[in-house]
Every structure is written in C-alpha cells, then in structure tokens.
Amino acid sequence: MLDKRYGSEARLSWILAGLAGVLAATAFTHSEGYFVTFMTGNAGRGALGVFTDDQWMSISAAALLVSFILGVVVASLCHRHVWRSRPHGALRLTGASLLTATIVDWIEGGPALPVPLLPILLVAFGVGALNTTFVSNGEVSIPLSYVTGTVVKLGQGIERHISGGSFHDWFFNFMLLSGYISGAVVGGFISLFAGGTWMLAIGTGICVLASWYSHRYVDGRGFWR
C-alpha cells in the first residue's frame, strides 16, 4: 500500500529535500551565515539591516533573495520552452549552478573560509531552480525548501488524522521535513571535516546523482535521451 501511494516521484522529492538541507548547511556553516533556502529570513534581513545600521546585511540578503527568484524564473522559462519532455530538468540547472559555485569559490580562495558571497549567490540560484522540479499546471506542487509551508501542511494533516483520517494525511509532509532536516544534519557533519569548496563539490555530486536517478528511475529514460 505504501509503495503504491508513495511512488518514485514522492521518493525523489524526499531526496531533493535532503539536497536542499545539505546546501543550507553548506552556506550557513562555511560563510557569513547566509541563507540559501530561508527566503523569509532574507526578506527580513534585507529590510531590518537598514534599522540596525548593518548595510552589508541588507545588501547581501537582498542579493540572495534576487538570486533565488532568478533561479525560479530561469528554470520556469526552461520548463516552458526547453524541458517540456523532461519534468525534472531543473536538476540540470541546479547542478550547473553548484558546479559553477565550486569553481568560482576555488578561484577566489580555494578551501579557505569563509566562502565569499558570489558562490553563495550561485547556490541560492540553484536552490531556486531546484524548487521548480515538481510543477503542476504551471505552479510548484512540492516546494522542496519551503519548510514553513511543509510544517503547516504537516500540522493540518495531523489534525485530519485525529479527526478520523489516516497517517497518509501527514506522512508525505513528515518525510519531506525529515528529508530536509536529515540533509542539514549530514551537511553539518560534513562541515566538520570539509572546507567550503569541498562541501560545494559534494553538493554538486549529490545533485548529479539525484539527476541521474530522476532520469533513470522516475522519468524512465537514460540521462542523455
């Protein structure tokens, strides 16, 4: 019953939520505390930095927010005009942005910490693109890094279960949240042993593997076909 209800698309979403968690950990632990998944935080920082006399916080937060939005826009345009036969094509854009971030970070300072803002902006772009992986009728159906929304849906599902439903009312969102938290924990653990450049490289590798999995087992085709 569980396998039929939660097929390859659901499992892929849990994996990609974990990837988002790893990227969040990479940016937060090896930079100046930048958020690449928490756009609510960036919106708040962008506005409040003006009142706390921290202009750089406002500028960096606004830049991260814009970069994330650009990732969503570019990936959505590609979905409409380029990836019509590849529902999970956004993973390629995410992988390319992560690879570019790794190369840029290596050129700017190698494994030295903290990771500069430019590579982090590229990661935010990739996370924005990642969130367009699951689209239905032109709208995102499964937001991978929007943890607040996932928690709200989880709470509503628990209420439905209490009111006579089943654990299926909350299990999917529980796994989505668990995937994100697990990815953040894994990323935090890796951060103890790997520098920022290597963590970006690891994130790139995870994204490539996820892209291969989506093309091979979810879309039912080879990586290049």
NUFILO-90004 format. One line per field, with one value per residue: residue number from 1; y, z, x of N, C-alpha, C in turn. Coordinates in Angstrom, 2 decimals, always signed. Layout:
<recs>
pos = NUM|... $
n.py = Y|... $
n.pz = Z|... $
n.px = X|... $
ca.py = Y|... $
ca.pz = Z|... $
ca.px = X|... $
c.py = Y|... $
c.pz = Z|... $
c.px = X|... $
</recs>
This chain:
<recs>
pos = 1|2|3|4|5|6|7|8|9|10|11|12|13|14|15|16|17|18|19|20|21|22|23|24|25|26|27|28|29|30|31|32|33|34|35|36|37|38|39|40|41|42|43|44|45|46|47|48|49|50|51|52|53|54|55|56|57|58|59|60|61|62|63|64|65|66|67|68|69|70|71|72|73|74|75|76|77|78|79|80|81|82|83|84|85|86|87|88|89|90|91|92|93|94|95|96|97|98|99|100|101|102|103|104|105|106|107|108|109|110|111|112|113|114|115|116|117|118|119|120|121|122|123|124|125|126|127|128|129|130|131|132|133|134|135|136|137|138|139|140|141|142|143|144|145|146|147|148|149|150|151|152|153|154|155|156|157|158|159|160|161|162|163|164|165|166|167|168|169|170|171|172|173|174|175|176|177|178|179|180|181|182|183|184|185|186|187|188|189|190|191|192|193|194|195|196|197|198|199|200|201|202|203|204|205|206|207|208|209|210|211|212|213|214|215|216|217|218|219|220|221|222|223|224|225 $
n.py = -1.21|+1.25|+1.64|+1.94|+4.25|+6.13|+6.76|+6.79|+9.53|+10.76|+9.70|+10.79|+13.51|+13.56|+12.94|+15.16|+17.20|+16.61|+17.22|+20.00|+20.61|+19.90|+21.84|+24.15|+23.83|+23.90|+26.57|+28.03|+27.17|+27.55|+30.15|+33.65|+33.14|+33.07|+32.68|+30.27|+28.88|+29.90|+32.14|+33.81|+34.68|+36.09|+38.13|+39.50|+40.22|+41.85|+44.10|+44.85|+45.31|+47.93|+49.34|+48.47|+49.44|+47.97|+47.77|+45.98|+43.54|+44.01|+44.41|+41.97|+40.11|+40.96|+40.53|+37.75|+37.01|+38.02|+36.50|+33.92|+34.19|+34.68|+32.18|+30.64|+31.88|+31.54|+28.73|+28.13|+29.27|+27.61|+25.18|+25.69|+26.18|+24.60|+22.17|+20.51|+17.80|+16.77|+16.53|+16.90|+18.53|+20.74|+19.98|+19.77|+22.42|+23.27|+21.62|+22.61|+25.24|+24.77|+23.50|+25.60|+27.40|+26.00|+26.06|+28.84|+29.50|+28.10|+29.46|+32.02|+31.69|+29.14|+26.39|+28.03|+29.71|+32.30|+31.15|+33.17|+35.72|+35.58|+32.80|+31.77|+33.14|+31.90|+29.35|+29.91|+30.63|+28.12|+26.66|+27.98|+27.24|+24.49|+24.26|+24.31|+21.82|+20.06|+20.54|+21.51|+22.28|+24.71|+25.67|+25.37|+22.24|+20.73|+22.22|+22.34|+23.49|+25.07|+25.13|+26.11|+26.10|+23.35|+22.44|+23.60|+22.24|+19.69|+19.87|+20.37|+17.96|+16.17|+16.99|+16.23|+13.47|+12.97|+13.66|+11.63|+10.73|+9.24|+8.08|+8.71|+11.25|+12.96|+11.84|+12.13|+14.86|+14.80|+13.14|+14.76|+16.95|+15.57|+14.71|+17.15|+18.03|+15.88|+16.14|+18.60|+17.90|+15.96|+17.62|+19.41|+17.68|+16.91|+19.38|+19.60|+18.36|+19.01|+21.65|+24.75|+24.78|+22.06|+21.11|+22.32|+20.96|+18.37|+18.75|+19.29|+16.79|+15.18|+16.32|+15.67|+12.87|+12.68|+13.76|+11.87|+9.67|+10.62|+10.79|+8.15|+6.41|+7.72|+9.34|+7.39|+7.04|+7.28|+9.22|+11.02|+10.86 $
n.pz = +0.00|+0.84|-0.99|-3.40|-2.95|-2.38|-4.66|-7.09|-7.64|-5.19|-3.54|-4.79|-4.24|-1.49|-1.40|-2.74|-1.05|+1.01|-0.31|-0.51|+2.21|+2.72|+1.15|+2.43|+4.87|+3.98|+3.05|+5.37|+7.42|+6.42|+5.57|+5.93|+7.45|+5.66|+4.19|+2.02|+1.53|+3.12|+2.52|+3.78|+5.97|+4.62|+3.42|+5.69|+6.83|+4.80|+5.00|+7.73|+8.20|+7.54|+9.72|+11.77|+11.35|+9.69|+6.83|+5.03|+5.64|+4.77|+2.02|+1.17|+1.89|+0.31|-2.21|-2.21|-2.12|-4.58|-6.32|-5.79|-6.73|-9.43|-10.13|-9.94|-11.95|-14.33|-14.45|-14.66|-17.13|-18.73|-18.25|-19.58|-22.25|-22.99|-21.52|-21.93|-22.27|-20.19|-17.08|-14.77|-15.36|-14.15|-12.34|-13.71|-14.19|-11.56|-10.83|-12.61|-11.66|-9.09|-9.67|-10.97|-8.82|-7.16|-8.69|-8.90|-6.19|-5.65|-7.30|-6.17|-3.56|-2.88|-0.60|+1.58|+4.33|+5.25|+2.83|-0.02|-0.98|-3.70|-4.74|-2.99|-3.82|-6.28|-5.41|-4.14|-6.40|-7.65|-5.76|-5.94|-8.56|-8.12|-6.66|-8.55|-9.52|-9.23|-10.79|-11.43|-13.60|-14.16|-11.67|-8.66|-7.17|-5.16|-2.86|-2.20|-0.41|+1.19|+4.17|+6.17|+5.02|+4.61|+7.27|+8.19|+6.56|+7.48|+10.15|+9.66|+8.45|+10.55|+12.20|+10.62|+10.68|+13.42|+13.46|+12.26|+9.94|+8.27|+8.71|+6.33|+5.76|+6.79|+6.45|+4.08|+4.09|+6.50|+5.85|+3.93|+5.46|+7.21|+5.39|+4.65|+7.16|+7.75|+5.64|+6.33|+8.77|+7.88|+6.19|+8.13|+9.63|+7.70|+7.35|+9.47|+8.71|+6.09|+3.92|+2.62|-0.25|-0.84|+0.28|-1.39|-3.71|-2.97|-2.67|-5.34|-6.47|-5.21|-6.33|-9.04|-8.91|-8.01|-10.21|-12.16|-11.05|-11.23|-14.00|-14.78|-13.15|-12.49|-14.63|-16.47|-18.50|-20.21|-19.11|-21.06|-23.06 $
n.px = +0.83|+1.92|+4.03|+2.63|+1.17|+3.11|+5.11|+7.82|+8.09|+7.42|+9.43|+11.67|+11.24|+11.68|+14.38|+15.45|+14.69|+16.40|+18.81|+18.48|+18.67|+21.35|+22.65|+21.79|+23.11|+25.75|+26.06|+25.42|+27.19|+29.75|+30.06|+29.30|+27.09|+24.96|+21.70|+20.42|+18.16|+16.19|+14.10|+12.33|+13.79|+15.82|+14.34|+13.46|+15.94|+16.92|+15.29|+15.49|+18.17|+18.67|+17.70|+19.27|+21.71|+23.36|+24.46|+25.60|+24.40|+21.79|+22.23|+23.45|+21.48|+19.32|+20.45|+20.72|+18.02|+17.11|+18.70|+17.76|+15.10|+15.64|+16.65|+14.32|+12.77|+14.32|+14.51|+11.79|+11.17|+12.75|+11.45|+9.06|+9.83|+12.05|+12.40|+10.16|+9.65|+10.98|+10.32|+11.83|+13.94|+15.05|+16.94|+19.31|+20.00|+20.33|+22.49|+24.45|+24.72|+25.70|+28.12|+29.42|+29.54|+31.30|+33.67|+34.10|+34.43|+36.76|+38.57|+38.47|+39.40|+40.06|+39.95|+39.78|+38.20|+35.83|+33.33|+33.04|+30.57|+29.70|+29.87|+27.93|+25.66|+25.31|+24.67|+22.22|+20.75|+20.70|+19.20|+16.77|+16.06|+15.90|+13.57|+11.59|+11.28|+9.09|+6.22|+2.88|+0.34|+1.59|+2.30|+4.24|+4.17|+5.31|+7.08|+10.45|+12.29|+10.81|+10.22|+8.55|+5.96|+5.71|+5.69|+3.31|+1.44|+1.95|+1.05|-1.69|-2.36|-1.95|-4.04|-6.23|-5.89|-6.33|-8.97|-10.30|-9.09|-6.27|-2.84|-1.72|-2.48|-0.60|+1.88|+3.45|+4.33|+5.67|+7.83|+9.01|+9.82|+11.52|+13.44|+14.66|+15.69|+17.38|+19.20|+20.35|+21.56|+23.40|+24.92|+25.90|+27.48|+29.40|+30.56|+32.28|+34.56|+35.20|+36.17|+34.71|+34.78|+35.03|+32.69|+30.82|+31.48|+30.75|+27.96|+27.37|+27.97|+26.02|+23.74|+24.09|+23.90|+21.25|+19.97|+20.59|+19.22|+16.58|+16.17|+16.62|+15.03|+12.67|+11.71|+12.05|+13.97|+17.15|+20.03|+20.88|+18.97 $
ca.py = +0.00|+2.42|+1.82|+2.43|+5.61|+6.99|+6.21|+7.33|+10.99|+11.11|+9.39|+11.78|+14.77|+13.44|+13.02|+16.53|+18.00|+16.37|+18.02|+21.39|+20.70|+19.90|+23.14|+25.12|+23.66|+24.36|+28.03|+28.61|+26.83|+27.94|+31.52|+34.60|+32.84|+33.37|+31.73|+29.99|+28.26|+30.60|+33.44|+34.65|+35.30|+37.07|+39.29|+40.23|+40.81|+42.93|+45.28|+45.24|+45.78|+49.40|+49.87|+48.03|+50.04|+46.91|+47.89|+44.78|+42.53|+44.32|+44.21|+40.55|+39.41|+41.31|+39.86|+36.33|+36.92|+38.23|+35.36|+32.81|+34.45|+34.48|+30.73|+30.18|+32.41|+30.90|+27.32|+28.08|+29.51|+26.39|+24.19|+26.03|+26.23|+23.70|+20.87|+20.04|+16.33|+16.39|+17.21|+17.19|+19.14|+21.78|+19.43|+20.08|+23.82|+23.30|+21.03|+23.55|+26.39|+24.30|+23.29|+26.93|+27.93|+25.31|+26.57|+30.24|+29.52|+27.64|+30.53|+33.17|+31.50|+27.74|+25.90|+28.99|+30.14|+31.84|+31.15|+34.51|+35.86|+35.21|+31.38|+31.55|+33.61|+30.86|+28.27|+30.36|+30.49|+26.69|+26.23|+28.50|+26.35|+23.19|+24.31|+24.17|+20.43|+19.46|+21.58|+21.05|+23.40|+25.93|+26.06|+24.40|+21.35|+20.29|+23.14|+21.50|+24.16|+25.92|+24.30|+26.64|+25.56|+21.92|+22.25|+23.93|+21.13|+18.56|+20.09|+20.17|+16.53|+15.53|+17.29|+15.38|+12.12|+12.96|+13.83|+10.47|+10.36|+8.22|+8.64|+9.21|+12.69|+13.75|+11.12|+12.68|+16.08|+14.40|+12.66|+15.91|+17.67|+14.71|+14.74|+18.42|+18.03|+14.90|+16.74|+19.63|+17.20|+15.40|+18.74|+19.90|+16.70|+17.03|+20.66|+19.45|+17.75|+19.50|+23.09|+25.21|+24.33|+20.62|+20.91|+22.66|+19.84|+17.26|+19.10|+19.10|+15.35|+14.69|+16.79|+14.87|+11.55|+12.83|+13.98|+10.55|+8.88|+11.11|+10.43|+6.70|+5.67|+8.46|+9.64|+6.14|+7.19|+7.49|+10.59|+11.89|+10.70 $
ca.pz = +0.00|+0.95|-2.23|-4.43|-2.63|-2.41|-5.73|-7.35|-7.53|-3.77|-3.02|-5.34|-3.53|-0.18|-1.65|-3.11|+0.18|+1.68|-1.01|-0.07|+3.55|+2.61|+0.62|+3.50|+5.83|+3.33|+3.04|+6.71|+8.27|+5.83|+5.05|+6.99|+7.95|+4.63|+3.97|+0.61|+1.45|+4.01|+1.92|+4.78|+6.72|+3.78|+3.27|+6.95|+6.96|+3.83|+5.49|+9.08|+8.23|+7.48|+11.05|+12.72|+10.87|+9.08|+5.42|+4.29|+5.85|+3.87|+0.63|+0.89|+1.97|-0.89|-3.35|-2.13|-2.48|-6.03|-6.98|-5.66|-7.65|-10.79|-10.35|-10.19|-13.24|-15.42|-14.51|-15.15|-18.58|-19.35|-18.20|-20.58|-23.63|-23.27|-20.85|-21.97|-22.15|-19.03|-15.94|-13.70|-15.98|-13.29|-11.64|-14.50|-13.92|-10.20|-10.87|-13.29|-10.78|-8.00|-10.22|-11.17|-7.49|-6.69|-9.44|-8.51|-4.84|-5.74|-7.90|-5.29|-2.33|-2.58|+0.56|+2.68|+4.82|+4.84|+1.41|-0.41|-1.32|-5.08|-4.83|-2.26|-4.70|-7.28|-4.72|-3.98|-7.73|-7.86|-4.89|-6.55|-9.68|-7.57|-6.18|-9.68|-10.01|-9.27|-11.26|-11.94|-14.13|-14.10|-10.29|-7.90|-6.41|-3.98|-2.57|-1.55|+0.68|+1.92|+5.33|+6.90|+4.39|+4.88|+8.66|+8.27|+5.97|+8.40|+11.26|+9.18|+8.23|+11.87|+12.65|+9.86|+11.21|+14.71|+13.24|+11.58|+8.75|+8.43|+8.77|+5.00|+5.72|+7.20|+6.28|+2.99|+4.55|+7.55|+5.18|+3.28|+6.53|+7.67|+4.37|+4.77|+8.41|+7.61|+4.78|+7.12|+9.73|+7.11|+5.79|+9.31|+9.96|+6.69|+7.54|+10.49|+8.12|+4.74|+3.72|+1.83|-1.65|-0.90|+0.55|-2.63|-4.64|-2.51|-3.05|-6.79|-6.72|-4.80|-7.32|-10.25|-8.64|-7.97|-11.59|-12.82|-10.50|-11.76|-15.42|-14.97|-12.43|-12.39|-15.99|-17.24|-19.70|-19.89|-18.73|-22.23|-24.05 $
ca.px = +0.00|+2.77|+4.77|+1.73|+0.76|+4.30|+5.92|+9.15|+8.05|+7.47|+10.77|+12.59|+11.06|+12.33|+15.82|+15.80|+14.59|+17.67|+19.82|+18.29|+19.21|+22.81|+23.06|+21.56|+24.20|+26.99|+26.09|+25.34|+28.33|+31.03|+30.00|+28.99|+25.75|+23.98|+20.60|+20.14|+16.85|+15.27|+13.87|+11.68|+14.88|+16.50|+13.45|+13.53|+17.27|+17.06|+14.59|+15.89|+19.55|+18.65|+17.40|+20.29|+22.96|+24.17|+24.14|+26.01|+23.38|+20.68|+22.65|+23.67|+20.20|+18.55|+21.08|+20.34|+16.61|+17.01|+19.32|+16.81|+13.99|+16.14|+16.70|+12.95|+12.32|+15.05|+14.09|+10.41|+11.25|+13.26|+10.38|+8.05|+10.32|+13.17|+12.31|+8.76|+9.62|+11.79|+9.71|+12.78|+15.10|+15.62|+18.10|+20.49|+20.32|+20.87|+23.82|+25.37|+24.99|+26.56|+29.46|+30.00|+29.85|+32.50|+34.81|+34.30|+34.99|+38.15|+39.36|+38.52|+40.17|+40.27|+39.17|+39.81|+36.89|+34.51|+33.02|+32.58|+29.17|+29.38|+29.49|+26.69|+24.59|+25.09|+23.95|+20.84|+20.15|+20.44|+18.11|+15.56|+15.75|+15.53|+12.18|+10.65|+11.36|+7.76|+5.29|+1.59|-0.44|+2.36|+2.58|+5.01|+3.30|+6.05|+8.19|+11.45|+13.00|+9.87|+9.96|+7.39|+4.76|+5.66|+5.29|+1.88|+0.70|+2.11|+0.13|-3.06|-2.54|-2.11|-5.40|-7.17|-5.75|-7.02|-10.41|-10.88|-8.34|-5.23|-1.49|-1.39|-2.79|+0.57|+3.14|+4.27|+4.99|+6.62|+9.03|+9.63|+10.51|+12.60|+14.48|+15.37|+16.45|+18.45|+20.22|+21.04|+22.42|+24.52|+25.75|+26.60|+28.52|+30.45|+31.24|+33.31|+35.75|+35.45|+36.07|+33.58|+34.88|+34.76|+31.26|+30.13|+31.71|+29.90|+26.60|+27.28|+27.92|+24.70|+22.76|+24.28|+23.33|+19.79|+19.53|+20.65|+18.12|+15.30|+16.06|+16.64|+14.00|+11.41|+11.26|+12.11|+14.80|+18.56|+20.39|+21.05|+17.91 $
c.py = +1.26|+2.70|+2.38|+3.89|+6.59|+6.40|+6.94|+8.85|+11.42|+10.85|+10.38|+13.10|+14.72|+13.54|+14.46|+17.49|+17.82|+17.16|+19.48|+21.59|+20.72|+21.26|+24.24|+25.05|+24.17|+25.87|+28.59|+28.37|+27.36|+29.31|+32.45|+34.38|+33.17|+32.27|+31.53|+29.30|+29.05|+32.01|+34.37|+35.40|+36.36|+38.32|+40.15|+40.93|+42.00|+44.21|+45.78|+45.71|+47.29|+49.99|+49.45|+48.53|+48.98|+46.87|+46.62|+43.65|+42.76|+44.00|+42.73|+39.78|+39.70|+40.62|+38.38|+36.11|+37.06|+37.04|+34.14|+32.97|+34.23|+32.98|+30.16|+30.61|+31.68|+29.43|+27.20|+28.34|+28.28|+25.28|+24.43|+25.84|+25.18|+22.29|+20.30|+18.53|+15.83|+17.12|+17.58|+17.80|+20.20|+21.28|+19.71|+21.51|+23.97|+22.74|+21.95|+24.73|+25.98|+24.05|+24.62|+27.56|+27.31|+25.87|+28.01|+30.32|+29.09|+28.74|+31.69|+32.94|+30.06|+27.31|+26.87|+29.44|+31.59|+31.86|+32.55|+34.53|+35.35|+33.73|+31.08|+32.04|+32.57|+29.67|+28.65|+30.28|+29.03|+26.17|+26.74|+27.63|+25.00|+23.15|+24.24|+22.74|+19.80|+20.55|+20.93|+22.26|+24.74|+26.41|+24.96|+23.55|+20.82|+21.26|+22.43|+22.17|+25.09|+25.16|+24.80|+26.09|+24.08|+21.64|+22.55|+22.77|+19.88|+18.69|+19.88|+18.69|+15.77|+15.77|+16.42|+13.94|+11.99|+12.98|+12.71|+10.04|+9.24|+8.88|+9.14|+10.70|+13.54|+13.10|+11.73|+13.92|+15.81|+13.93|+13.79|+16.72|+16.87|+14.70|+16.00|+18.43|+17.06|+15.45|+17.80|+18.99|+16.60|+16.51|+19.31|+18.97|+16.81|+18.31|+20.60|+18.96|+18.32|+21.01|+23.46|+24.73|+22.87|+20.32|+21.28|+21.54|+18.64|+17.51|+18.92|+17.62|+14.75|+15.08|+15.98|+13.48|+11.61|+13.02|+12.65|+9.67|+9.30|+10.70|+8.92|+6.01|+6.41|+8.77|+8.41|+6.26|+7.36|+8.96|+11.52|+11.79|+11.57 $
c.pz = +0.00|-0.34|-3.34|-4.19|-2.75|-3.41|-5.89|-7.26|-6.08|-3.20|-3.52|-4.58|-2.16|-0.32|-1.93|-1.94|+1.00|+1.04|-0.61|+1.33|+3.56|+2.14|+1.66|+4.52|+5.26|+3.42|+4.45|+7.53|+7.73|+5.16|+6.23|+7.55|+6.96|+4.55|+2.47|+0.43|+2.20|+3.50|+2.84|+5.60|+5.91|+3.58|+4.53|+7.14|+6.02|+4.31|+6.81|+9.18|+8.19|+8.87|+12.10|+12.32|+10.35|+7.60|+4.64|+4.46|+4.91|+2.43|+0.30|+0.92|+0.74|-2.12|-3.38|-2.55|-3.99|-6.78|-6.94|-6.65|-9.09|-11.12|-10.66|-11.59|-14.40|-15.56|-15.05|-16.65|-19.31|-19.34|-19.33|-22.01|-23.97|-22.74|-20.89|-21.80|-20.96|-17.80|-14.83|-14.25|-15.12|-12.54|-12.39|-14.25|-12.52|-10.16|-11.51|-12.40|-9.62|-8.47|-10.44|-9.84|-6.95|-7.36|-9.03|-7.12|-4.84|-6.29|-6.91|-4.03|-2.00|-1.39|+1.74|+3.04|+5.25|+3.31|+1.04|-0.84|-2.71|-5.24|-4.11|-3.08|-5.77|-6.66|-4.54|-5.30|-7.98|-7.00|-5.41|-7.71|-9.18|-7.15|-7.31|-10.23|-10.17|-9.57|-11.78|-12.34|-13.96|-12.71|-9.60|-7.04|-5.15|-3.77|-1.71|-0.38|+1.49|+3.15|+6.12|+6.34|+4.65|+6.30|+8.86|+7.72|+6.85|+9.56|+10.85|+8.94|+9.53|+12.40|+11.92|+10.35|+12.54|+14.52|+12.42|+10.33|+9.03|+8.44|+7.40|+4.88|+6.08|+6.87|+5.20|+3.46|+5.69|+6.92|+4.47|+4.30|+7.04|+6.69|+4.48|+6.02|+8.33|+6.75|+5.52|+8.12|+9.03|+6.69|+6.96|+9.72|+9.00|+6.90|+8.58|+9.91|+6.76|+4.68|+2.80|+0.39|-1.77|-0.60|-0.67|-3.65|-4.26|-2.87|-4.54|-7.12|-6.35|-5.82|-8.61|-10.07|-8.62|-9.37|-12.36|-12.35|-11.11|-13.21|-15.61|-14.37|-12.31|-13.76|-16.88|-18.52|-19.26|-19.61|-19.93|-23.23|-23.72 $
c.px = +0.86|+3.52|+3.89|+1.35|+1.92|+5.29|+7.24|+9.18|+8.16|+8.86|+11.80|+12.46|+11.72|+13.84|+16.24|+15.63|+15.86|+18.80|+19.71|+18.85|+20.73|+23.32|+22.87|+22.70|+25.51|+27.12|+26.18|+26.60|+29.64|+31.00|+29.75|+27.59|+24.66|+22.92|+20.41|+18.79|+15.79|+15.02|+13.08|+12.73|+15.59|+15.64|+13.48|+14.86|+17.44|+16.41|+15.17|+17.33|+19.65|+18.49|+18.43|+21.67|+23.92|+23.84|+24.49|+24.99|+22.20|+21.03|+22.77|+22.35|+19.34|+19.12|+20.73|+18.90|+16.42|+17.58|+18.40|+15.65|+14.42|+16.24|+15.33|+12.49|+12.99|+14.62|+12.67|+10.35|+11.75|+12.22|+9.38|+8.56|+11.38|+12.92|+10.90|+8.66|+10.43|+11.26|+10.68|+14.07|+15.77|+16.85|+19.39|+20.95|+20.91|+22.29|+24.85|+25.72|+25.90|+27.98|+30.16|+30.39|+31.13|+33.75|+35.13|+34.92|+36.44|+39.06|+39.53|+39.36|+40.46|+39.44|+39.16|+38.39|+36.96|+34.35|+32.50|+31.12|+28.83|+29.05|+28.17|+25.49|+24.27|+24.35|+22.48|+20.08|+19.77|+19.31|+16.77|+15.10|+15.26|+14.07|+11.15|+10.64|+9.98|+6.73|+4.03|+0.76|+0.27|+2.71|+3.39|+4.07|+3.96|+7.22|+9.23|+12.16|+12.09|+9.39|+8.75|+6.08|+4.59|+5.19|+3.80|+1.04|+0.79|+1.14|-1.32|-3.34|-2.72|-3.52|-6.42|-7.11|-6.49|-8.53|-11.02|-10.16|-7.35|-3.86|-1.03|-1.67|-1.57|+1.90|+4.03|+5.04|+5.96|+7.93|+9.76|+10.42|+11.71|+13.77|+15.32|+16.25|+17.61|+19.57|+21.02|+22.00|+23.63|+25.48|+26.54|+27.73|+29.69|+31.25|+32.34|+34.64|+36.14|+35.29|+34.93|+33.60|+34.53|+33.29|+30.43|+30.28|+30.87|+28.45|+26.37|+27.15|+26.57|+23.64|+22.87|+23.68|+21.80|+19.23|+19.53|+19.50|+16.79|+15.11|+15.92|+15.42|+12.67|+10.85|+11.30|+12.88|+16.24|+18.84|+20.43|+19.92|+16.71 $
</recs>
